[in-house]
């Protein structure tokens, strides 16, 4: 007779740092989060249960540590750029990020050419306790991706798209090798250097199925930018250098904010940092997809990032409100570093505006909000203007986080703040071209 057990019933008294049995009496002390389900599964097998049904609350626990993932990604950025022992630093980083993300295995593959065939070879791997390592698996060296049934993966990578989900929902041709490794769910992110696919980073969950959220993808995509910078020995592009510098600035500002803005809630610091990293990842993706050299078309870049700005601008409180962002960007060719810093400035203002709208929300549907972002040439300079109409249209002072970040970005651009000319203007910035 086939018996099943739901771990949620066995561990009804779960706490944030570990699980206790429903009786409240610990069986053998507290367990580490990333191992609790694996230990439960092995114990159930010994007791004769043939299957363990994952409880969705466990999935939520494993996906809830986004703050810790963000911290470890930024710590990894600093550690990788400063390390004298790259191999040791990479292994340490994979372990810390993997533990924070609640996964069981993290690995790096390099994609290389073999007689015109795209081959993938595993270079690094970290595994949690009780998980079988795969670094010595010969099948994962010189693996011909298309010929082995992973054309979908390669096509997604080349389009700068991740591959993720539960293995049970993957095409049948992809499942055998993944099942042999004990994988139930995975996330694979491409690594691009100078607009060329270098390889990919993978995150395996071998203990339960899970849903990967957009915030996780953005944070872990930021890690791929750093890994590409340190692992690839070829010449890096201006776009790569700009993205790496942006992540460094985001990490530094989080440290400064946490030390100096004692009255700012940690949740606010985290949300602002996520928005900043999301902007950097979005710009890096555009650079990779469009093969940018030393300059970029500002209109095309901002059109590409409209969804990013809109996501920040949309407050959960006003789902019924007609909120939108209008992009009025001239087709100016600007240096990639200038373009990225302009995007970061817009992200900062939009994030602050959205938070202020949330704080001042009134009951009932608010009036429509329209945020306009414009960039136009003025002689040898470009004028960046951000203005708003509607419920959030009254200019409000920027918060301390925004002031600190904008000061850094304005200095990098050698820009100057201009006088407000029209009603509803939030920011006017003159940038040398």
C-alpha positions in Angstrom: 0.0 0.0 0.0 1.3 3.4 -1.0 1.5 5.8 1.9 2.0 9.6 1.7 2.9 12.2 4.3 2.5 16.0 4.3 5.5 17.5 6.1 3.3 20.5 7.1 1.5 18.2 9.5 4.6 16.8 11.0 6.2 20.3 11.5 3.2 22.3 12.4 5.2 24.3 14.9 7.7 25.8 12.4 9.8 28.8 13.5 11.8 31.2 11.5 15.1 29.6 12.5 14.2 26.0 12.4 11.4 23.4 12.8 10.0 21.6 15.8 7.6 18.7 15.7 3.9 19.4 16.3 4.2 18.3 19.9 6.5 21.2 20.6 9.4 19.0 21.7 12.5 19.1 19.5 13.5 15.7 18.1 17.2 16.5 17.7 17.6 20.3 18.0 16.9 22.8 15.4 17.6 22.1 11.7 19.1 24.5 9.2 16.5 25.8 6.8 18.1 24.4 3.6 18.3 20.9 5.0 15.0 20.5 6.9 13.0 19.0 4.0 15.9 16.7 2.9 16.2 15.3 6.4 12.5 14.9 6.6 12.3 13.1 3.3 15.1 10.6 4.3 13.4 10.0 7.6 10.1 9.3 6.0 11.7 6.8 3.7 13.1 5.0 6.7 9.7 4.8 8.2 8.2 3.2 5.1 6.6 6.2 3.4 7.0 6.0 -0.4 6.4 9.6 -1.2 6.7 13.0 0.6 4.3 15.7 -0.5 6.0 19.2 -0.3 4.0 21.6 1.7 3.6 25.0 0.0 4.5 26.8 3.3 8.0 25.3 3.0 8.3 26.6 -0.6 7.4 30.1 0.7 10.0 29.8 3.5 12.7 28.9 0.9 11.7 31.8 -1.3 11.2 34.4 1.5 14.8 35.3 2.1 15.2 37.9 -0.7 16.7 40.4 1.6 19.5 37.9 2.5 19.9 37.0 -1.2 20.4 40.7 -2.0 23.0 41.1 0.8 25.0 38.1 -0.3 24.9 39.1 -4.0 26.3 42.5 -3.1 28.9 40.9 -0.7 29.8 38.6 -3.6 30.4 41.5 -5.9 32.9 43.0 -3.5 34.6 39.7 -2.7 35.0 38.7 -6.3 36.5 42.0 -7.5 38.9 42.2 -4.6 40.0 38.6 -4.2 43.6 37.4 -4.9 42.4 33.8 -5.1 39.6 33.7 -7.6 38.7 30.0 -7.4 38.4 30.1 -3.6 36.3 33.3 -3.8 34.0 31.8 -6.4 33.4 28.7 -4.3 32.7 30.8 -1.2 30.3 33.1 -3.1 28.3 30.2 -4.6 27.9 28.7 -1.2 26.7 31.9 0.5 24.4 32.9 -2.3 23.1 29.4 -2.6 22.3 29.1 1.2 20.6 32.5 1.1 18.5 31.5 -1.9 17.5 28.3 -0.2 18.7 26.1 -3.0 20.7 22.8 -2.8 23.2 23.2 -5.6 24.8 26.2 -7.5 27.1 25.8 -10.4 28.8 27.6 -13.3 29.1 26.3 -16.8 31.2 27.8 -19.6 30.0 27.5 -23.2 32.7 27.0 -25.7 33.0 26.0 -29.3 33.8 22.5 -30.5 34.0 22.1 -34.3 31.1 24.5 -34.7 29.0 23.0 -31.9 28.1 24.8 -28.7 29.5 22.8 -25.8 28.9 23.4 -22.1 31.3 22.3 -19.4 30.9 22.6 -15.7 33.6 24.7 -14.0 32.4 25.4 -10.5 29.9 23.8 -8.1 28.6 24.2 -4.5 26.2 21.7 -2.9 24.3 21.7 0.4 24.8 18.9 2.9 23.3 15.6 1.8 23.2 16.6 -1.9 25.2 14.6 -4.5 27.8 16.8 -6.2 28.0 16.7 -10.0 31.4 18.4 -10.7 33.0 15.0 -11.4 30.1 13.9 -13.7 31.8 13.4 -17.1 28.4 13.8 -18.8 28.5 17.5 -17.8 31.8 18.2 -19.6 31.8 19.1 -23.3 28.0 18.6 -23.4 26.6 19.5 -26.8 23.6 21.5 -25.8 21.5 21.2 -29.0 22.4 17.6 -29.7 21.7 16.6 -26.1 18.2 18.1 -26.3 18.7 21.5 -24.8 18.1 23.7 -27.8 15.4 25.5 -25.9 18.0 26.5 -23.3 20.5 27.7 -25.7 18.0 29.7 -27.7 16.7 31.3 -24.4 20.3 32.2 -23.3 21.1 33.8 -26.7 17.9 35.9 -26.2 19.1 36.9 -22.7 16.2 34.9 -21.1 16.5 32.6 -18.1 15.3 29.0 -18.0 13.4 28.2 -14.8 10.6 26.2 -13.4 9.7 22.7 -12.0 11.3 19.8 -13.9 7.9 18.1 -14.1 6.8 20.9 -16.5 9.9 20.7 -18.7 9.9 19.1 -22.1 10.4 15.3 -21.8 13.7 15.5 -23.8 15.2 17.6 -21.0 14.1 15.6 -18.0 16.3 12.5 -17.9 19.6 14.1 -17.1 18.0 16.5 -14.7 16.2 13.7 -12.8 19.4 11.8 -12.6 20.8 14.7 -10.6 17.9 14.7 -8.2 16.6 18.1 -9.4 13.0 19.1 -8.8 13.2 22.7 -9.7 15.9 24.9 -11.2 16.8 28.4 -12.4 19.4 28.9 -15.1 20.7 32.4 -15.9 23.0 33.3 -18.9 26.3 35.0 -18.4 27.1 37.6 -21.0 30.4 39.4 -21.5 30.9 42.1 -24.2 27.5 41.1 -25.6 28.6 37.5 -26.1 27.2 34.5 -24.3 30.0 33.2 -22.1 28.1 30.6 -20.1 25.4 30.2 -17.4 24.9 29.9 -13.7 22.4 27.4 -12.3 20.5 27.1 -9.1 19.0 23.6 -8.3 16.3 22.8 -5.7 16.5 19.1 -5.0 14.1 19.0 -2.1 10.9 20.6 -3.3 9.3 22.4 -6.2 9.2 26.2 -6.1 8.0 29.3 -7.9 10.8 31.7 -8.9 9.8 35.3 -8.6 11.0 38.3 -10.6 12.8 39.8 -7.6 14.9 36.6 -7.3 15.7 36.8 -11.0 16.9 40.4 -10.9 19.1 39.8 -7.8 20.7 36.7 -9.2 21.1 38.3 -12.7 23.2 40.9 -10.9 25.5 38.1 -9.7 26.0 36.9 -13.3 27.3 40.4 -14.3 30.0 40.2 -11.7 30.9 36.6 -12.5 31.3 37.4 -16.1 33.6 40.3 -15.2 36.0 38.1 -13.2 35.8 34.7 -15.0 36.1 35.8 -18.6 39.7 36.6 -19.6 38.8 38.4 -22.8 38.6 42.2 -23.2 35.6 43.7 -21.4 33.3 46.3 -23.1 32.4 49.7 -21.9 29.0 48.4 -21.2 30.3 45.7 -18.9 32.5 48.2 -17.0 29.5 50.5 -16.6 27.3 47.7 -15.2 30.0 46.5 -12.8 30.6 50.1 -11.6 26.8 50.5 -11.1 26.6 47.4 -8.9 29.5 48.7 -6.8 27.8 52.0 -6.3 24.5 50.3 -5.3 26.4 48.2 -2.7 28.3 51.2 -1.3 25.1 53.3 -1.0 23.3 50.5 0.9 26.1 50.5 3.4 26.1 54.2 3.7 22.3 54.4 4.0 22.2 51.7 6.7 24.9 53.5 8.7 23.6 57.1 8.4 19.8 56.9 8.0 19.0 55.3 11.3 15.3 56.3 11.1 14.7 54.8 7.7 13.0 51.4 7.9 15.1 48.5 6.6 12.3 47.5 4.3 12.6 50.9 2.6 16.4 50.4 2.1 15.9 47.0 0.7 13.2 48.0 -1.7 15.2 50.9 -3.0 18.3 48.7 -3.5 16.2 46.2 -5.4 15.0 48.9 -7.7 18.5 50.1 -8.3 19.8 46.6 -9.1 16.8 46.0 -11.3 17.7 49.1 -13.3 21.3 47.9 -13.7 20.3 44.4 -14.8 17.8 45.9 -17.3 20.4 48.1 -18.9 22.9 45.3 -19.0 20.4 43.1 -20.7 19.7 45.8 -23.3 23.5 46.2 -23.9 23.8 42.4 -24.4 20.8 42.1 -26.7 21.8 45.0 -28.9 25.5 44.6 -29.0 26.2 48.1 -27.9 29.7 49.5 -28.3 30.7 52.7 -26.6 27.4 54.5 -27.2 23.7 53.8 -27.1 20.5 55.3 -28.6 18.8 56.9 -25.5 15.3 56.6 -26.9 15.6 52.9 -27.7 17.1 52.2 -24.3 14.4 54.1 -22.3 11.6 52.5 -24.4 13.1 49.1 -23.6 13.1 50.0 -19.9 9.5 51.4 -19.8 8.2 48.2 -18.0 10.9 48.6 -15.3 9.9 52.2 -14.6 6.2 51.3 -14.7 6.6 48.5 -12.2 8.2 50.9 -9.8 5.6 53.6 -10.4 2.7 51.3 -9.8 1.6 51.3 -6.1 -0.3 48.2 -4.9 -2.9 50.5 -3.2 -4.4 51.9 -6.4 -5.0 49.0 -8.8 -8.0 50.9 -10.1 -6.1 54.0 -10.8 -5.0 55.0 -14.3 -1.3 55.4 -13.7 1.2 55.6 -16.5 4.6 56.8 -17.6 5.1 58.8 -20.8 8.6 58.6 -22.4 9.6 61.6 -24.5 13.2 60.8 -25.2 15.1 62.2 -28.2 17.1 59.7 -30.3 20.4 60.9 -28.9 23.6 58.9 -29.0 25.1 58.9 -25.5 28.0 57.0 -23.9 26.9 53.8 -22.3 28.1 54.9 -18.9 26.1 58.2 -19.3 23.0 56.2 -20.4 23.2 53.9 -17.4 23.6 56.7 -14.9 20.6 58.5 -16.5 18.5 55.4 -16.0 19.6 55.2 -12.4 18.6 58.8 -11.8 15.2 58.2 -13.3 14.8 55.0 -11.2 15.7 56.9 -8.0 13.1 59.7 -8.6 10.4 57.3 -9.7 11.0 55.0 -6.7 10.9 58.0 -4.3 7.7 59.3 -5.9 6.0 55.9 -5.7 6.9 55.5 -2.0 5.6 59.0 -1.2 2.4 58.3 -3.0 2.0 55.1 -0.9 2.7 57.0 2.4 0.1 59.7 1.5 -2.5 57.3 0.2 -6.2 58.2 1.1 -9.0 55.8 1.1 -10.9 55.5 -2.1 -9.6 55.5 -5.7 -7.0 58.2 -6.2 -7.0 60.4 -9.3 -5.1 59.4 -12.4 -1.3 59.9 -12.3 0.9 60.6 -15.3 4.7 60.7 -14.9 6.6 62.1 -17.9 10.3 61.5 -18.5 11.9 63.6 -21.2 15.4 64.0 -22.6 16.2 66.6 -25.2 19.3 68.1 -26.7 20.1 71.7 -25.7 23.1 72.9 -27.7 25.9 70.5 -26.5 24.0 69.4 -23.5 21.0 67.2 -22.8 18.2 68.2 -20.5 16.6 65.4 -18.5 13.2 66.5 -17.1 10.9 64.4 -14.9 7.4 65.8 -14.2 4.2 64.5 -12.8 0.4 65.3 -12.8 -2.4 64.0 -10.7 -2.3 62.6 -7.2 1.5 62.4 -7.1 1.9 65.5 -9.2 2.8 68.0 -6.4 6.6 68.3 -6.2 7.8 66.8 -2.9 11.3 66.8 -1.4 13.3 63.8 -2.2 14.2 61.5 0.8 17.7 61.1 2.2 18.4 58.0 0.2 17.6 59.7 -3.0 19.7 62.8 -2.2 22.8 60.7 -1.4 22.4 58.5 -4.6 21.6 61.5 -6.9 24.6 63.4 -5.6 26.9 60.5 -6.6 25.2 60.1 -10.0 25.3 63.8 -10.8 29.0 63.9 -10.0 29.7 61.0 -12.3 27.8 62.7 -15.1 29.4 66.1 -14.4 25.9 67.4 -14.6 24.1 70.4 -13.0 20.7 70.8 -11.5 18.6 73.2 -13.4 15.8 75.6 -12.2 12.3 74.2 -12.2 10.5 75.9 -15.2 7.0 74.4 -15.2 4.4 73.3 -12.8 4.7 69.7 -11.8 8.4 69.4 -12.6 10.2 67.2 -10.1 13.7 67.3 -11.5 15.6 69.2 -14.3 19.1 68.1 -15.0 21.6 69.4 -17.6 24.1 66.7 -18.8 27.1 67.3 -21.0 27.1 65.2 -24.2 
